[in-house]
Amino acid sequence: MSYEREYTNKLVSAEKAVHCVKSGDKVDYGFLTVSRSLVTMLWQKGIRN
């Protein structure tokens, strides 16, 4: 399997991604590479690092 296909297969929406994060988890989302909707959803869920 090519890395492009593997990468594409691992992509999920912000809605699905935020459900994987639990209270107390540390989220490192890089600099200028993160979806704004993901950050908003994390804040709404109460995950603030």
Phi and psi in radians as a Rosetta constraint file:
Dihedral C 1 N 2 CA 2 C 2 CIRCULARHARMONIC -1.308 0.35
Dihedral N 2 CA 2 C 2 N 3 CIRCULARHARMONIC 2.745 0.35
Dihedral C 2 N 3 CA 3 C 3 CIRCULARHARMONIC -1.158 0.35
Dihedral N 3 CA 3 C 3 N 4 CIRCULARHARMONIC -0.527 0.35
Dihedral C 3 N 4 CA 4 C 4 CIRCULARHARMONIC -1.118 0.35
Dihedral N 4 CA 4 C 4 N 5 CIRCULARHARMONIC -0.769 0.35
Dihedral C 4 N 5 CA 5 C 5 CIRCULARHARMONIC -1.180 0.35
Dihedral N 5 CA 5 C 5 N 6 CIRCULARHARMONIC -0.729 0.35
Dihedral C 5 N 6 CA 6 C 6 CIRCULARHARMONIC -1.080 0.35
Dihedral N 6 CA 6 C 6 N 7 CIRCULARHARMONIC -0.764 0.35
Dihedral C 6 N 7 CA 7 C 7 CIRCULARHARMONIC -1.055 0.35
Dihedral N 7 CA 7 C 7 N 8 CIRCULARHARMONIC -0.845 0.35
Dihedral C 7 N 8 CA 8 C 8 CIRCULARHARMONIC -1.059 0.35
Dihedral N 8 CA 8 C 8 N 9 CIRCULARHARMONIC -0.685 0.35
Dihedral C 8 N 9 CA 9 C 9 CIRCULARHARMONIC -1.156 0.35
Dihedral N 9 CA 9 C 9 N 10 CIRCULARHARMONIC -0.415 0.35
Dihedral C 9 N 10 CA 10 C 10 CIRCULARHARMONIC -1.593 0.35
Dihedral N 10 CA 10 C 10 N 11 CIRCULARHARMONIC -0.184 0.35
Dihedral C 10 N 11 CA 11 C 11 CIRCULARHARMONIC -1.200 0.35
Dihedral N 11 CA 11 C 11 N 12 CIRCULARHARMONIC 2.384 0.35
Dihedral C 11 N 12 CA 12 C 12 CIRCULARHARMONIC -2.367 0.35
Dihedral N 12 CA 12 C 12 N 13 CIRCULARHARMONIC 2.858 0.35
Dihedral C 12 N 13 CA 13 C 13 CIRCULARHARMONIC -1.266 0.35
Dihedral N 13 CA 13 C 13 N 14 CIRCULARHARMONIC 2.853 0.35
Dihedral C 13 N 14 CA 14 C 14 CIRCULARHARMONIC -1.069 0.35
Dihedral N 14 CA 14 C 14 N 15 CIRCULARHARMONIC -0.639 0.35
Dihedral C 14 N 15 CA 15 C 15 CIRCULARHARMONIC -1.056 0.35
Dihedral N 15 CA 15 C 15 N 16 CIRCULARHARMONIC -0.753 0.35
Dihedral C 15 N 16 CA 16 C 16 CIRCULARHARMONIC -1.266 0.35
Dihedral N 16 CA 16 C 16 N 17 CIRCULARHARMONIC -0.683 0.35
Dihedral C 16 N 17 CA 17 C 17 CIRCULARHARMONIC -1.118 0.35
Dihedral N 17 CA 17 C 17 N 18 CIRCULARHARMONIC -0.714 0.35
Dihedral C 17 N 18 CA 18 C 18 CIRCULARHARMONIC -1.163 0.35
Dihedral N 18 CA 18 C 18 N 19 CIRCULARHARMONIC -0.432 0.35
Dihedral C 18 N 19 CA 19 C 19 CIRCULARHARMONIC -1.274 0.35
Dihedral N 19 CA 19 C 19 N 20 CIRCULARHARMONIC -0.270 0.35
Dihedral C 19 N 20 CA 20 C 20 CIRCULARHARMONIC -1.442 0.35
Dihedral N 20 CA 20 C 20 N 21 CIRCULARHARMONIC -0.298 0.35
Dihedral C 20 N 21 CA 21 C 21 CIRCULARHARMONIC -1.574 0.35
Dihedral N 21 CA 21 C 21 N 22 CIRCULARHARMONIC 2.245 0.35
Dihedral C 21 N 22 CA 22 C 22 CIRCULARHARMONIC -1.958 0.35
Dihedral N 22 CA 22 C 22 N 23 CIRCULARHARMONIC 2.790 0.35
Dihedral C 22 N 23 CA 23 C 23 CIRCULARHARMONIC -0.967 0.35
Dihedral N 23 CA 23 C 23 N 24 CIRCULARHARMONIC 2.307 0.35
Dihedral C 23 N 24 CA 24 C 24 CIRCULARHARMONIC 1.658 0.35
Dihedral N 24 CA 24 C 24 N 25 CIRCULARHARMONIC -0.259 0.35
Dihedral C 24 N 25 CA 25 C 25 CIRCULARHARMONIC -1.207 0.35
Dihedral N 25 CA 25 C 25 N 26 CIRCULARHARMONIC 2.540 0.35
Dihedral C 25 N 26 CA 26 C 26 CIRCULARHARMONIC -1.733 0.35
Dihedral N 26 CA 26 C 26 N 27 CIRCULARHARMONIC 2.249 0.35
Dihedral C 26 N 27 CA 27 C 27 CIRCULARHARMONIC -2.001 0.35
Dihedral N 27 CA 27 C 27 N 28 CIRCULARHARMONIC 2.097 0.35
Dihedral C 27 N 28 CA 28 C 28 CIRCULARHARMONIC -1.942 0.35
Dihedral N 28 CA 28 C 28 N 29 CIRCULARHARMONIC 1.917 0.35
Dihedral C 28 N 29 CA 29 C 29 CIRCULARHARMONIC -1.974 0.35
Dihedral N 29 CA 29 C 29 N 30 CIRCULARHARMONIC 0.330 0.35
Dihedral C 29 N 30 CA 30 C 30 CIRCULARHARMONIC 1.258 0.35
Dihedral N 30 CA 30 C 30 N 31 CIRCULARHARMONIC -3.022 0.35
Dihedral C 30 N 31 CA 31 C 31 CIRCULARHARMONIC -2.013 0.35
Dihedral N 31 CA 31 C 31 N 32 CIRCULARHARMONIC 2.049 0.35
Dihedral C 31 N 32 CA 32 C 32 CIRCULARHARMONIC 1.100 0.35
Dihedral N 32 CA 32 C 32 N 33 CIRCULARHARMONIC 0.352 0.35
Dihedral C 32 N 33 CA 33 C 33 CIRCULARHARMONIC -2.094 0.35
Dihedral N 33 CA 33 C 33 N 34 CIRCULARHARMONIC 0.065 0.35
Dihedral C 33 N 34 CA 34 C 34 CIRCULARHARMONIC -1.821 0.35
Dihedral N 34 CA 34 C 34 N 35 CIRCULARHARMONIC 2.601 0.35
Dihedral C 34 N 35 CA 35 C 35 CIRCULARHARMONIC -1.204 0.35
Dihedral N 35 CA 35 C 35 N 36 CIRCULARHARMONIC 2.261 0.35
Dihedral C 35 N 36 CA 36 C 36 CIRCULARHARMONIC -1.072 0.35
Dihedral N 36 CA 36 C 36 N 37 CIRCULARHARMONIC -0.607 0.35
Dihedral C 36 N 37 CA 37 C 37 CIRCULARHARMONIC -1.158 0.35
Dihedral N 37 CA 37 C 37 N 38 CIRCULARHARMONIC -0.590 0.35
Dihedral C 37 N 38 CA 38 C 38 CIRCULARHARMONIC -1.146 0.35
Dihedral N 38 CA 38 C 38 N 39 CIRCULARHARMONIC -0.788 0.35
Dihedral C 38 N 39 CA 39 C 39 CIRCULARHARMONIC -1.079 0.35
Dihedral N 39 CA 39 C 39 N 40 CIRCULARHARMONIC -0.749 0.35
Dihedral C 39 N 40 CA 40 C 40 CIRCULARHARMONIC -1.059 0.35
Dihedral N 40 CA 40 C 40 N 41 CIRCULARHARMONIC -0.776 0.35
Dihedral C 40 N 41 CA 41 C 41 CIRCULARHARMONIC -1.157 0.35
Dihedral N 41 CA 41 C 41 N 42 CIRCULARHARMONIC -0.662 0.35
Dihedral C 41 N 42 CA 42 C 42 CIRCULARHARMONIC -1.085 0.35
Dihedral N 42 CA 42 C 42 N 43 CIRCULARHARMONIC -0.736 0.35
Dihedral C 42 N 43 CA 43 C 43 CIRCULARHARMONIC -1.126 0.35
Dihedral N 43 CA 43 C 43 N 44 CIRCULARHARMONIC -0.721 0.35
Dihedral C 43 N 44 CA 44 C 44 CIRCULARHARMONIC -1.125 0.35
Dihedral N 44 CA 44 C 44 N 45 CIRCULARHARMONIC -0.568 0.35
Dihedral C 44 N 45 CA 45 C 45 CIRCULARHARMONIC -1.352 0.35
Dihedral N 45 CA 45 C 45 N 46 CIRCULARHARMONIC -0.268 0.35
Dihedral C 45 N 46 CA 46 C 46 CIRCULARHARMONIC 1.699 0.35
Dihedral N 46 CA 46 C 46 N 47 CIRCULARHARMONIC 0.184 0.35
Dihedral C 46 N 47 CA 47 C 47 CIRCULARHARMONIC -1.552 0.35
Dihedral N 47 CA 47 C 47 N 48 CIRCULARHARMONIC 1.884 0.35
Dihedral C 47 N 48 CA 48 C 48 CIRCULARHARMONIC -2.344 0.35
Dihedral N 48 CA 48 C 48 N 49 CIRCULARHARMONIC 1.954 0.35
